[in-house]
Amino acid sequence: MAEGVLFDLAKKVLEAVGSLAHQEIKLACGVKDELDKLKSTVSTIQAVLLDAEKQGSHNNEVKDWLNKLRDVFLDADDVLDDFSTEALQHKVMTGNKMTKEVRIFFSSSNQLDFSLKMGHRIKAIRERLNAITKDKGDFHFIQSSTEPQVMNRDRETYSFVWEENVVGREDDKKEIIKLLLDANTVENMSIIPIVGIGGLGKTTLAQLIYNDKNVKNNFELKLWICVSDNFDLKHIVNQILESLGNGRDEKSLEILQNHLRDKLNGKKYFIVLDDLWNEDKNKWMSLNDLLMGGAKGSRIVVTTRSIKVAKITGTTLPYELKGLDPEKAWSLFVKMAFEGGIELENQGIIAVGKEIHKALLC
């Protein structure tokens, strides 16, 4: 099993539990408590998974323990997915009031009955996890809250965007650019974090800012760095040097950091660090120190899902990206769901689309 795989699976389960907390389905007595207990159990296990997965590469007993854990996590993911899917159907169908039978099926009593059944399944998952967790004390794992050092190639991003395809981020773009071009900032280099849940458009907003004409004209150097899962200082420094056309196949971080500071010192630069996950302040400060030599007015924009990352990195208050307002969200939905981005004339299809759209906003 590759390092970080089980850690990511645990994170997926935790995200599913968090998502269910916002679903509008009636919960039977004790089900919310079971969800909270499951979240606590998975969080406790996740804290040792990075060390456990390292040990599992050369210890068969740990490897067997991880395989058992993997099976339960997969089952947990299936159960939570069933719960979430049923809740979404409830939102769409009851909102649309399609048929009497549908309304009866999603009545309060049936919702509670379904919720109770799911509660029993969640409790069974938690008890299996607890049984497996008792064995971890034999292995003396080291606790950690940092992300696995595995490069997520699927999440690599780039700076280009078609502005015509972006809906509803004009005001956010203006606010960030105002901070970027603020001449009253005291520090030579300031860092603006953009924080929000996955899928809101943090990367897209950063792309809009990066390609803005005023931003282009205001900075001597402009760099886009996708950090994603792997916060490895040497790798990031090399990425920056490659963006400057000076990539170096050096094993020595000392040589790399000297080269980087030579390239940035005295230059007014703008860097986007996209999709930052690292919550280790010491690791961040190691990179931060290497970027301090730019000319006054240098700026860094960080995009992240973690408010902790935003607070660690930012020299300004985090810019918390919100969801689109309903009108703009519908425009985006039409653009993505209907051919050519044009609303169909079939009012029935439009009505169903609006119910789906409404459910996604909840």
RAKA-V122344 format. One line per field, one symbol per residue. ss: DSSP state (H for helix, E for strand, - for the rest). Layout:
ss->???
This chain:
ss->----HHHHHHHHHHHHHHHH----------HHHHHHHHHHHHHHHHHHHHHHHHHH---HHHHHHHHHHHHHHHHHHHHHHHHHHHHHHHHHHHHH---HHHHHH--HHHHHHHHHHHHHHHHHHHHHHHHHHHHHHH--------------HHH-------HHH----HHHHHHHHHHH--------EEEEEEE------HHHHHHHHH--HHHHHH--EEEEEEEE----HHHHHHHHHHH---------HHHHHHHHHHHH----EEEEEEEE----HHHHHHHHHH-------EEEEEEE--HHHHHHH-----EE-----HHHHHHHHHHHH-HHH-----HHHHHHHHHHHHHHH-
